[in-house]
Each structure stands twice: as C-alpha cells, then as structure tokens.
Amino acid sequence: MVGFYEFQLIILVSLCFIFLLVERHVSRRKELKEKDLHTAERLEDGEPTTSSNFLATLTRQYLIVYAIVMGADWLQGPYVYSLYREQYGLPERMVAVLFVTGFMSAGLTAPLVGVWADQHGRKKLCLAFCLTYIFTCCCITIPYLPILLLGRVCGGISTSILYSAFESWLVSSAGALALPSTDLSTIFGRATLVNGFVATGAGVASNQLVTLTGSFTSPFVASGVLLLLAYLVIRASWGENFGGGGGTTPGKDLFQLKRLGQAWRIVRDDPMLLVIGLTQTCFEGSMYLFVFLWVPSLQEASPTFPTIALPLGYIFSSFMISMMLGSLLYSVVTTQSGGLTVHAKLSSLVCAFAALALATSIRSDSERVRFWAFCAFEACVGMYYPVQGMLRGTLISNEHRATLSSLFRVPLNVFVVVSLMTGVSSARDAVLSACSLMLAFSALMTAFVVVTRADDHVSSEASLRPE
C-alpha cells in the first residue's frame, strides 16, 4: 500500500515531467528563432559554432562538478537533525547549539573565504571545500561532542565556500569566454534543474541507506565518497581564475582587511547591492532555519508520530522535486525575456510567495497543509538560486565577486544564529513568523529599489558598451 508521502512524491514527479516537456518545447522554439536570426552574423565571423562550443564545454565542466558536490550535500540533508536528536540522543537545545556552531563558523569565515577565493584562486578554494567537507563527514560519524562541534566548524567553512567560490568560478569563466548574459542565465537554470534531480535522488538514496544499514550515519559516509570524486574531477577539468589583483603575492595582510574595506564601500554606496544582500540574508536565512525546523514541524502535526516514523527521505525528495518545478518555471519565464528587470521582478515575487508559504504553515495544524506549504516554499527556492545568481553576476564586478558574495553571508548567519537560540521548540512558530515577515520586507525593498533602478542600470551599461 502506497502511503501519503509516497503518493505525493509520485504526483510531484509527474508534474515535474510535464513541466520539463513544456520547458523543452519553449526552449527549442527560442533556439530555432535565434538560429534563424544569427546564422548570417556567425557565418560572417567565420566561426559559426565557436560560441556554442564554449557554452557547451563550460556547462559540462560546471554541471558535472555541481551535481557531485550538491549530491554530497543533499545526502546529509534529511538526517542531520535525526542523527543528533534520535541516534545520538542529544537534547534539542544541544542540537540547536551544534547548528548554531556551524552558522557562526560560516559567518565568521565568509568574508575571508571570499577574499581568499578572489586572491588565491576560485579553483583552489573549491578543492579546499572538498577536503574540509570530507573532514566534516568524518567528524559527524563520531558521537563525541567536541568532535561533533569541530565537524560543525568545518561544515560552516565548507558552506561558505560552496555558496561563493563555485558561483564566482562559473561567472568569471563565462566572462573570460565572452559569453552573453543569456547563456549564463541558461547555465544557472540548468544548474538548479540538475540540483533538483540530484537532491531528489539523494533523498531516496539516503532513505534506502538508512533502511539497509539501520544507522543515520550511512548517508554521511556516502557523502564523503562523492566529495573525494568531486576533488578529482575539479583538479582534472577546471582552470583557475581570480578576482582583481588575484594570483599575486598577498603580502603581509593575511586577513585582507583592506580588500574587505573596499568591498564594503562598494556595497554601502550602491542601494541595489544593499538590497541584494538583504534578500540573501532573508531568503537563505529562512532556508537554513527551514532545514532545522521542517522535521519537528511535521512531526508535531502528524497524528501517528511517534508510533509511526515519518519517511523523511521521501518527504525530502518531494521538497527537491518542488524545487525542480520552481527551476523549470524560471526557465520558462526567462526563455521569453531574461533581462535584469525581469530578474529583479522575479526576485521580489519569489520572496513574496515564500513569505506566504511559511505564513500558511504557521496558521495550519494540518500535517498535509504544512507539507504542501513547505513544498511551495521549496519551489520558491528553486527559482531563487538562478534569479539571485543572475543578479549577482550582472551587478557585481569580477574583481570583488566572491568577496561580496561572502560578505553578504555575515548578516545571514547572524540572523540564523539569533533565531536558533530563541528557544527552539517553544519558539518555532515565532521563528517561522519572523522569517515570513523578513521575506515580505525583502520583497517590498526589491520592488521599490532594484526593480525601479534596473532599467536605468541597463541603459547606462548600454551607453558605455563599445560598438
């Protein structure tokens, strides 16, 4: 007999295939139209397929690595909370402390990670990510509190690298190949789609690993194996790139305080970058809190728990399919028009719908309503990543790209730490309410600042572009 969550997963997978067919149809029509319009220009240049070859090569290089590292990350997703709380028997307050340790580590190291990526090379930092995350996986399998805390510290450093250096490497590589912004948007959309497929498979795989081994540690062992594979692929296939002044001897300024000061002044003087940083804080902060809260929230609403355990792997896979649906919707929308203004409007709408989804989960005590509200939130996550990736890639210069991306993570981690330390179970609704309000505020700020300034930015860029 198929259970409720297994049936919902089947429905979501079916919807995903329908959306995928629609997206492929729309994309094919656009490709044919562009081919007809630009065939003559490409023939005049004498290299009709050069740009396409560059795009295909970069897409393959990035997506293979991206799929492996995100698969390693997602394998851990469904069972982090359960490993600490149920298998190791830690109090929920101590579980919160472990999560907070990771976020504090990420917050403190985020600016330095970005600076080191720009200065010493994005490829080197991505290789370092694989090593630190492997060490994190080793630590989390040892039920000794100091080791678990050390693992969370390394996990925080790894997270800072994952969400800054990889994206910076892609954008910089696309710039070096002179690929247009539409091609970069295509790569971001495909990356989020691949991420959804990988995460869905990771949820099912982690569920099966736990069932077969009877231990919540098995997904973390598998994650370490994938990270080792990612290290080998990055080392063999990626080239190195830097920010402004990168590749030179950094001198005595180990912590790059001067460079951080320059980056902060850039953000401070540009309202659009301030709002992008605010959006990153509100959305990704809510997303990380969601990782901690979705399991106990569904358990609280389930009438059969703890007699019948929830199939966390299948629920996680449902969330990831929802994320894929959001990614496919992004691809369909941006295929028709993918400029800066469109992405700014999408950013505002995504934050608004995410706020509504979290508010719905708070207002309802129904397990099924909460589940679908969480699926809606994950669909917003699927749109958020390519939208914000394009905004950052367009508005942030290569010189300080990784530094600024990491700098935005400092308030993000402060927000998460403060929220997690408010009381956990007793304040769960309050934390989700705060996330909903912050997302609504971010939606308004994006609408009033980024959307209204986007057209002016595009016009000024066009006037400065050489013929």
C-alpha positions, 0 to 999 in steps of 0.5 A, spaced: 500 500 500 502 506 497 502 511 503 501 519 503 508 521 502 509 516 497 503 518 493 505 525 493 512 524 491 509 520 485 504 526 483 510 531 484 514 527 479 509 527 474 508 534 474 515 535 474 515 531 467 510 535 464 513 541 466 520 539 463 516 537 456 513 544 456 520 547 458 523 543 452 518 545 447 519 553 449 526 552 449 527 549 442 522 554 439 527 560 442 533 556 439 530 555 432 528 563 432 535 565 434 538 560 429 534 563 424 536 570 426 544 569 427 546 564 422 548 570 417 552 574 423 556 567 425 557 565 418 560 572 417 565 571 423 567 565 420 566 561 426 559 559 426 559 554 432 565 557 436 560 560 441 556 554 442 562 550 443 564 554 449 557 554 452 557 547 451 564 545 454 563 550 460 556 547 462 559 540 462 565 542 466 560 546 471 554 541 471 558 535 472 562 538 478 555 541 481 551 535 481 557 531 485 558 536 490 550 538 491 549 530 491 554 530 497 550 535 500 543 533 499 545 526 502 546 529 509 540 533 508 534 529 511 538 526 517 542 531 520 537 533 525 535 525 526 542 523 527 543 528 533 536 528 536 534 520 535 541 516 534 545 520 538 540 522 543 542 529 544 537 534 547 534 539 542 537 545 545 544 541 544 542 540 537 540 547 536 547 549 539 551 544 534 547 548 528 548 554 531 556 552 531 556 551 524 552 558 522 557 562 526 563 558 523 560 560 516 559 567 518 565 568 521 569 565 515 565 568 509 568 574 508 575 571 508 573 565 504 571 570 499 577 574 499 581 568 499 577 565 493 578 572 489 586 572 491 588 565 491 584 562 486 576 560 485 579 553 483 583 552 489 578 554 494 573 549 491 578 543 492 579 546 499 571 545 500 572 538 498 577 536 503 574 540 509 567 537 507 570 530 507 573 532 514 566 534 516 563 527 514 568 524 518 567 528 524 559 527 524 560 519 524 563 520 531 558 521 537 563 525 541 561 532 542 567 536 541 568 532 535 561 533 533 562 541 534 569 541 530 565 537 524 560 543 525 566 548 524 568 545 518 561 544 515 560 552 516 567 553 512 565 548 507 558 552 506 561 558 505 565 556 500 560 552 496 555 558 496 561 563 493 567 560 490 563 555 485 558 561 483 564 566 482 568 560 478 562 559 473 561 567 472 568 569 471 569 563 466 563 565 462 566 572 462 573 570 460 569 566 454 565 572 452 559 569 453 552 573 453 548 574 459 543 569 456 547 563 456 549 564 463 542 565 465 541 558 461 547 555 465 544 557 472 537 554 470 540 548 468 544 548 474 538 548 479 534 543 474 540 538 475 540 540 483 533 538 483 534 531 480 540 530 484 537 532 491 531 528 489 535 522 488 539 523 494 533 523 498 531 516 496 538 514 496 539 516 503 532 513 505 534 506 502 541 507 506 538 508 512 533 502 511 539 497 509 544 499 514 539 501 520 544 507 522 543 515 520 550 515 519 550 511 512 548 517 508 554 521 511 559 516 509 556 516 502 557 523 502 564 523 503 565 518 497 562 523 492 566 529 495 573 525 494 570 524 486 568 531 486 576 533 488 578 529 482 574 531 477 575 539 479 583 538 479 582 534 472 577 539 468 577 546 471 582 552 470 583 557 475 581 564 475 581 570 480 578 576 482 582 583 481 589 583 483 588 575 484 594 570 483 599 575 486 603 575 492 598 577 498 603 580 502 603 581 509 595 582 510 593 575 511 586 577 513 585 582 507 582 587 511 583 592 506 580 588 500 574 587 505 574 595 506 573 596 499 568 591 498 564 594 503 564 601 500 562 598 494 556 595 497 554 601 502 554 606 496 550 602 491 542 601 494 541 595 489 547 591 492 544 593 499 538 590 497 541 584 494 544 582 500 538 583 504 534 578 500 540 573 501 540 574 508 532 573 508 531 568 503 537 563 505 536 565 512 529 562 512 532 556 508 537 554 513 532 555 519 527 551 514 532 545 514 532 545 522 525 546 523 521 542 517 522 535 521 519 537 528 514 541 524 511 535 521 512 531 526 508 535 531 502 535 526 502 528 524 497 524 528 501 517 528 508 520 530 511 517 534 508 510 533 509 511 526 516 514 523 515 519 518 519 517 511 523 523 511 527 521 505 521 521 501 518 527 504 525 530 502 525 528 495 518 531 494 521 538 497 527 537 491 522 535 486 518 542 488 524 545 487 525 542 480 518 545 478 520 552 481 527 551 476 523 549 470 518 555 471 524 560 471 526 557 465 520 558 462 519 565 464 526 567 462 526 563 455 521 569 453 525 575 456 531 574 461 533 581 462 535 584 469 528 587 470 525 581 469 530 578 474 529 583 479 521 582 478 522 575 479 526 576 485 521 580 489 515 575 487 519 569 489 520 572 496 513 574 496 510 567 495 515 564 500 513 569 505 506 566 504 508 559 504 511 559 511 505 564 513 500 558 511 504 553 515 504 557 521 496 558 521 495 550 519 495 544 524 494 540 518 500 535 517 498 535 509 497 543 509 504 544 512 507 539 507 504 542 501 506 549 504 513 547 505 513 544 498 511 551 495 516 554 499 521 549 496 519 551 489 520 558 491 527 556 492 528 553 486 527 559 482 531 563 487 538 560 486 538 562 478 534 569 479 539 571 485 545 568 481 543 572 475 543 578 479 549 577 482 553 576 476 550 582 472 551 587 478 557 585 481 564 586 478 569 580 477 574 583 481 570 583 488 565 577 486 566 572 491 568 577 496 561 580 496 558 574 495 561 572 502 560 578 505 553 578 504 553 571 508 555 575 515 548 578 516 545 571 514 548 567 519 547 572 524 540 572 523 540 564 523 544 564 529 539 569 533 533 565 531 536 558 533 537 560 540 530 563 541 528 557 544 527 552 539 521 548 540 517 553 544 519 558 539 518 555 532 512 558 530 515 565 532 521 563 528 517 561 522 513 568 523 519 572 523 522 569 517 515 570 513 515 577 515 523 578 513 521 575 506 515 580 505 520 586 507 525 583 502 520 583 497 517 590 498 525 593 498 526 589 491 520 592 488 521 599 490 529 599 489 532 594 484 526 593 480 525 601 479 533 602 478 534 596 473 532 599 467 536 605 468 542 600 470 541 597 463 541 603 459 547 606 462 551 599 461 548 600 454 551 607 453 558 605 455 558 598 451 563 599 445 560 598 438 
